[in-house]
Amino acid sequence: MAYAEKRGTGKTPWRARYKRPDGTLGSEPGFRTKKAAEEWGEDQEAAIRAGRWQDPERARTPFAEFVPIWMAAQKAAPATTIKRQRLLTRHLIPGFGTTKLCEINIFTARAWGNKQTCAQSTVGHALTLLSMILTGAADAGYLLANPMYGRRRQSDRAVHDVTQQQGAVGHVEDDDEEVWAQPEDAYQLYQRMGGVEGLMVLTACYTGLRWGELAGLHRSNVLLKRTDELDGKPFERIVFRIDPKVGALHEVEFALDEADLKRWHEAEDARLVACQEKEWKAKRRKEPKGQVRLYLGPPKNRTSSREVDLPPFLAQLWEEHLKEWPHEYVFSTPGTEGAWWRRGNYSRVLRPAADGREAIPRKRGYAGRGGWEPILPEFTMRGARHTHDTWMKEDRVDRSLRFKTMGWAVTGDIEGVYEHVTPQMRKERLDALEARWERSQRMALAQVS
């Protein structure tokens, strides 16, 4: 039976003693009165008998000690695991490493987030991960519940700068909103970038494929023919197929192990020797902490493995592209032996095309270049995916086809269980996209004239 012991003469001299499930005595200090200590101990024994007891000692486990336990229980893609490790080592463990699990709550999390000087999106990702870990602690019996579950972090948008207000009173520009394109914007980017780079951004806008799905496309999965029946007649469509096993290119920064570092140092030594032989000045580069690797793997989730219909104009552009394209992967970098695009490499092409660039005059040894006016500042390939879904919404494409095209899963929705994609839906979407393309060309001709 639980009882109380007096320890010391301070403001909280009493501690509770109670019998734990294994028969040993547990204790909890910090009570002002004997009665309070006895009642707390009796509550613990009652919870033990009812099978709902949580060990207070486990709740006092430091956050940094529980993190490896939680990480070992997770099954995630390499990119997700590395992102979590980066958030933990750079942000969460320095902030909460010695904090007891039971002392982390929405208040302490918000206070920590408000002090951070990194990007607010990074703070948001870190707090989301913190909440996931606390949910794991509750599942593992370290906590009764996750105190952050269902609680939203206060947004810094509540603090307004009147200089950001534009247009009507009370309207504040949302800087975090993804930039999306009108059809004429997509056409201008396609024309300005040209080649495979322009075709890539145009394809993204008219199909909604993710960056990795575009960069990982193989010849065997493009321009496939599918035939349905519509109004008693054959309805042929051209599709891209996202393979369930190797349908996406993943770009992940892996930590270097000892063997990797040894190979890096050997290559660096060889580089320095070659520079010395040519009498070039060269310094030893800083040892890298990680290495970005490209590999083909499954797309984002199960529903991302899909087929996406191409409007007729885009299928024709693709037929012309493949006639002259020598590589197996249809969006590999030009001028190479079919090397995959990296996000950074492609960004160096997209950024000046979308944001504009200054002219550089001709000088000795340099032919110069013309300036570009901005077309769509801050537009990204993710924005192209936003673009396609926005167009489908505007064209009133049925939700079932929108979700299937974008590779989204319908969860917890009875409507999603019963609705299906029909050939008529597909035709209406393709007709709408074709009309957008024709509109963009008319507007381009009008601007020229």
C-alpha positions in Angstrom: 0.0 0.0 0.0 1.2 3.5 -0.9 2.6 5.7 1.9 4.5 8.9 2.4 8.0 9.7 3.7 9.3 13.0 4.9 12.7 14.0 3.4 14.2 17.2 4.5 12.6 20.4 5.7 12.0 22.5 2.6 8.8 23.6 1.0 8.1 20.2 -0.5 9.6 17.7 2.0 7.3 14.7 1.3 7.7 12.0 -1.2 5.3 9.2 -2.3 6.3 5.6 -2.1 4.3 3.0 -4.0 4.7 -0.6 -5.3 5.6 -0.8 -9.0 4.4 -3.6 -11.3 7.6 -5.6 -10.8 7.2 -5.5 -7.0 9.9 -2.9 -6.4 9.2 0.4 -4.6 8.9 3.5 -6.7 9.1 7.0 -5.4 8.1 10.5 -6.4 9.4 13.6 -4.5 8.1 17.1 -4.4 4.9 17.1 -2.3 4.0 19.8 0.2 1.9 17.6 2.5 1.8 14.0 3.6 -1.7 13.6 2.4 -0.9 14.8 -1.1 2.0 12.3 -1.3 -0.2 9.4 -0.1 -3.0 10.2 -2.6 -0.5 10.4 -5.5 1.0 7.0 -4.6 -2.5 5.4 -4.2 -3.4 6.8 -7.7 -0.3 5.1 -9.1 -1.2 1.7 -7.6 -4.8 2.1 -8.8 -3.6 2.7 -12.3 -1.3 -0.3 -12.1 -4.2 -2.5 -11.1 -6.3 -1.1 -13.9 -3.5 -1.7 -16.5 -3.3 2.0 -17.5 -0.2 3.0 -15.5 2.6 5.1 -17.1 6.0 5.0 -15.5 6.9 8.6 -14.4 10.6 7.7 -14.7 10.2 7.0 -18.5 8.4 10.4 -18.9 11.6 12.0 -17.5 13.8 10.5 -20.3 15.8 13.2 -22.0 14.6 14.0 -25.5 18.1 13.1 -27.0 18.0 9.7 -25.5 14.6 8.8 -26.9 15.3 10.1 -30.4 17.5 7.0 -31.5 14.7 4.7 -30.2 12.1 6.5 -32.3 14.3 6.7 -35.4 15.0 3.0 -35.2 11.3 2.2 -35.3 10.6 4.3 -38.4 10.5 3.0 -42.0 10.9 5.9 -44.4 12.5 6.7 -47.7 16.2 7.6 -47.6 15.5 11.3 -48.4 13.0 11.5 -45.6 15.4 9.9 -43.1 18.2 12.2 -44.1 15.9 15.3 -43.8 14.8 14.2 -40.3 18.4 13.6 -39.2 19.3 17.1 -40.5 16.4 18.7 -38.5 17.4 16.8 -35.4 21.1 17.5 -35.4 20.8 21.1 -36.5 17.7 22.2 -34.6 15.8 19.9 -32.3 18.6 18.2 -30.3 20.4 21.5 -29.7 17.1 23.0 -28.6 15.6 20.1 -26.6 18.3 17.5 -26.2 18.5 17.6 -22.4 14.8 18.4 -21.9 12.7 15.7 -20.4 9.9 14.4 -22.6 7.3 15.3 -20.0 8.5 18.9 -20.1 8.0 19.4 -23.8 4.6 20.9 -24.7 3.0 23.3 -27.2 4.1 26.3 -25.0 7.8 25.3 -24.9 7.7 24.4 -28.6 6.3 27.7 -29.6 8.7 29.6 -27.4 11.6 27.7 -29.0 10.2 28.3 -32.5 9.9 32.1 -32.0 13.6 32.3 -31.1 14.8 30.7 -34.3 16.5 32.8 -37.0 16.3 30.2 -39.8 13.5 30.1 -42.4 10.0 29.8 -40.9 9.4 26.8 -43.2 12.3 25.0 -41.5 10.9 25.8 -38.1 7.6 24.4 -39.1 9.2 21.2 -40.4 11.2 20.9 -37.1 8.1 21.3 -34.9 6.1 18.8 -37.0 8.9 16.3 -36.5 8.9 17.1 -32.8 5.2 16.4 -32.6 5.7 13.1 -34.4 8.4 12.1 -31.9 6.2 12.9 -29.0 3.4 10.8 -30.5 5.9 8.0 -30.7 6.8 8.5 -27.1 3.1 8.2 -26.2 2.8 5.0 -28.3 5.9 3.6 -26.6 4.6 4.3 -23.1 6.8 7.2 -22.2 4.0 9.7 -22.1 0.2 9.5 -21.6 -0.4 11.5 -24.7 1.3 13.9 -27.2 0.6 17.4 -25.7 1.3 18.9 -29.2 -1.2 16.7 -31.1 -3.8 18.8 -33.0 -2.3 22.1 -31.9 -1.3 24.5 -34.6 1.8 26.6 -34.3 1.2 30.4 -34.2 2.0 31.9 -37.5 4.2 34.9 -37.9 1.7 36.2 -40.4 -0.3 37.6 -37.5 2.3 40.4 -37.4 1.7 42.6 -40.5 4.0 45.2 -42.1 1.8 47.9 -43.6 4.4 48.3 -46.4 3.4 44.8 -47.6 -0.2 45.7 -48.1 -1.3 46.1 -51.7 -4.6 46.8 -53.3 -7.7 46.8 -51.1 -7.4 47.7 -47.5 -6.9 44.6 -45.4 -5.3 42.5 -48.2 -1.8 41.4 -47.4 0.3 39.6 -50.0 1.1 36.0 -49.0 4.8 35.6 -49.7 4.6 31.8 -49.1 2.1 31.1 -51.9 3.5 29.1 -54.8 3.7 31.0 -58.1 1.7 29.4 -60.8 1.5 30.1 -64.5 -1.1 31.2 -67.0 -1.0 29.3 -70.4 0.7 32.3 -72.0 3.4 32.3 -69.3 4.1 28.6 -69.8 4.3 29.2 -73.6 6.7 32.1 -73.2 9.0 30.1 -70.9 8.9 27.2 -73.4 9.9 29.6 -76.2 12.6 31.4 -74.2 14.3 28.3 -72.8 13.9 26.1 -75.9 15.2 22.6 -76.4 14.7 19.9 -73.8 14.7 22.5 -71.0 11.7 24.3 -72.5 9.9 21.1 -73.2 10.4 20.0 -69.6 8.7 23.1 -68.1 5.9 22.9 -70.6 5.3 19.2 -69.9 5.2 19.9 -66.2 2.5 22.6 -66.6 0.4 20.4 -68.9 0.7 17.1 -67.0 1.3 18.0 -63.3 4.2 15.5 -63.0 6.5 16.0 -60.0 10.2 16.9 -60.7 11.5 13.5 -59.9 8.8 11.8 -62.1 9.9 14.1 -65.0 13.6 13.7 -64.5 13.3 9.9 -64.2 11.2 9.3 -67.3 12.5 6.5 -69.6 11.7 6.1 -73.3 9.8 2.9 -72.5 7.2 4.9 -70.5 6.4 7.8 -72.8 3.9 8.1 -75.7 2.1 4.9 -74.9 -1.2 4.3 -76.6 -4.4 3.5 -74.7 -7.8 2.9 -76.3 -11.2 3.3 -74.6 -14.7 3.4 -76.0 -16.6 6.6 -76.1 -20.1 6.9 -77.6 -19.6 3.5 -79.3 -16.4 4.6 -81.0 -12.7 4.0 -80.2 -11.2 6.8 -78.2 -7.4 6.8 -78.4 -5.2 8.7 -75.9 -1.4 9.0 -75.5 0.0 8.7 -72.0 3.1 8.9 -69.8 3.5 6.0 -67.4 5.0 6.5 -63.9 6.6 3.1 -63.0 5.8 1.8 -59.5 9.4 0.6 -58.9 11.7 3.0 -60.8 9.3 5.9 -61.7 11.1 8.7 -60.0 14.6 10.2 -59.8 15.6 10.7 -56.2 18.3 13.3 -55.3 19.5 12.6 -51.7 22.4 13.8 -49.7 24.0 10.8 -47.9 26.5 11.1 -45.1 29.9 9.9 -46.1 31.3 6.8 -44.4 35.0 6.0 -43.9 35.3 4.2 -47.3 33.6 7.2 -49.0 36.0 9.7 -47.3 39.0 7.6 -48.2 38.0 7.6 -51.9 37.4 11.3 -51.7 40.9 12.0 -50.2 42.5 9.7 -52.9 40.7 11.6 -55.6 41.7 15.0 -54.1 45.3 13.9 -53.8 45.3 12.9 -57.5 43.8 16.2 -58.5 46.4 18.2 -56.6 49.2 16.1 -58.2 47.8 16.8 -61.6 47.6 20.5 -60.9 51.3 20.5 -59.7 52.4 18.8 -62.9 50.7 21.5 -64.9 52.1 24.1 -62.6 48.7 25.3 -61.6 47.9 26.9 -58.3 45.6 24.7 -56.3 44.5 24.4 -52.7 43.1 21.4 -50.9 39.4 21.5 -50.8 37.4 21.2 -47.6 36.4 17.6 -46.7 32.7 17.2 -47.5 30.2 16.2 -44.9 27.9 14.5 -47.3 27.5 13.5 -50.9 24.5 14.0 -53.2 23.5 10.8 -55.0 21.0 10.3 -57.8 19.1 7.0 -58.1 15.9 5.7 -59.5 13.2 4.5 -57.2 9.5 4.3 -56.5 7.5 7.6 -56.8 6.3 9.4 -53.7 3.5 7.0 -52.7 1.4 4.1 -54.0 -1.1 6.3 -55.9 1.8 8.2 -57.6 2.3 5.2 -59.8 -0.1 6.1 -62.6 -0.7 7.1 -66.2 -1.2 10.7 -67.3 -2.9 11.6 -70.5 -1.2 14.1 -72.9 -3.1 16.7 -74.9 -2.6 16.2 -78.7 -0.3 19.2 -79.2 2.1 17.9 -76.4 2.1 14.4 -77.8 3.1 15.8 -81.2 5.9 17.9 -79.6 7.1 14.8 -77.9 7.2 12.7 -81.1 9.4 15.4 -82.6 11.6 15.5 -79.6 12.2 11.7 -79.4 13.1 11.5 -83.1 16.3 13.5 -82.4 16.9 12.6 -78.8 19.7 10.0 -78.5 19.4 9.1 -74.8 17.3 6.6 -72.9 16.1 9.1 -70.3 14.0 11.7 -72.1 14.9 14.6 -69.8 18.6 14.0 -69.3 20.9 17.0 -69.6 21.8 18.1 -73.2 25.4 17.8 -74.3 26.2 14.9 -72.0 26.0 11.1 -72.2 22.5 11.1 -70.9 23.3 12.3 -67.4 20.3 13.0 -65.2 19.3 16.5 -64.3 20.1 17.8 -60.9 17.7 20.3 -59.4 20.5 22.9 -59.1 21.6 22.5 -62.7 18.1 22.9 -64.0 17.5 25.9 -61.7 20.4 27.7 -63.4 18.4 27.5 -66.7 14.9 28.1 -65.3 15.7 31.1 -63.0 17.0 33.6 -65.6 14.2 32.5 -68.0 11.5 33.1 -65.4 13.1 36.0 -63.4 14.8 37.8 -66.2 18.4 38.7 -66.6 20.6 41.7 -67.3 22.3 42.2 -70.7 26.1 41.8 -70.8 27.8 43.8 -73.6 30.1 42.3 -76.0 33.8 42.4 -75.1 37.0 40.8 -76.1 36.8 37.1 -75.7 33.0 37.2 -74.9 30.2 37.5 -77.4 27.9 39.2 -74.9 24.2 38.4 -74.4 20.9 40.1 -74.5 18.8 41.0 -71.6 15.5 39.3 -70.7 12.5 40.9 -69.1 10.9 38.8 -66.3 8.1 36.4 -67.3 7.1 34.9 -64.0 9.5 35.7 -61.1 10.0 33.0 -58.5 8.3 30.3 -60.7 9.5 26.8 -59.9 8.9 23.3 -61.1 6.7 22.8 -58.0 4.8 25.8 -59.2 4.3 24.0 -62.5 2.5 21.3 -60.6 0.4 23.9 -58.8 -0.3 25.3 -62.3 -1.7 22.1 -63.7 -4.1 21.4 -60.8 -5.3 25.1 -60.9 -6.0 24.7 -64.6 -8.0 21.5 -64.0 -10.0 23.2 -61.3 -10.7 26.2 -63.5 -11.7 23.8 -66.3 -14.1 21.9 -63.9 -12.3 18.6 -64.4 -14.0 16.0 -62.2 -12.3 15.5 -58.9 -11.7 11.8 -59.5 -9.6 12.5 -62.6 -7.8 15.4 -60.9 -6.7 13.2 -58.1 -5.7 10.4 -60.4 -3.7 12.8 -62.7 -1.9 14.4 -59.7 -1.2 11.0 -58.0 -3.1 11.8 -54.9 -4.7 9.3 -52.5 -8.3 9.7 -51.4 -8.4 8.8 -47.7 -11.4 8.8 -45.4 -13.7 10.0 -48.1 -16.7 7.9 -49.1 -17.1 9.9 -52.3 -13.7 8.8 -53.3 -14.6 5.2 -52.9 -17.5 5.3 -55.3 -16.4 7.7 -58.0 -14.5 6.5 -61.1 -12.8 8.0 -64.1 -14.6 7.8 -67.4 -13.5 8.3 -71.0 -15.7 11.3 -71.2 -13.9 12.9 -68.3 -10.6 12.3 -69.9 -11.7 13.8 -73.2 -13.0 16.9 -71.6 -9.7 17.5 -69.7 -7.7 17.0 -72.9 -9.9 19.3 -74.9 -9.6 22.0 -72.3 -5.8 21.7 -72.2 -5.7 21.8 -76.0 -7.8 25.0 -75.9 -5.3 26.5 -73.4 -2.4 25.8 -75.7 -4.2 27.4 -78.7 -5.1 30.4 -76.6 -1.5 30.9 -75.6 -0.3 30.8 -79.2 -2.9 33.4 -80.3 -1.8 35.7 -77.5 1.8 35.3 -78.5 1.0 36.2 -82.1 -1.0 39.2 -81.0 1.9 40.5 -78.9 4.3 40.1 -81.9 1.9 42.0 -84.2 
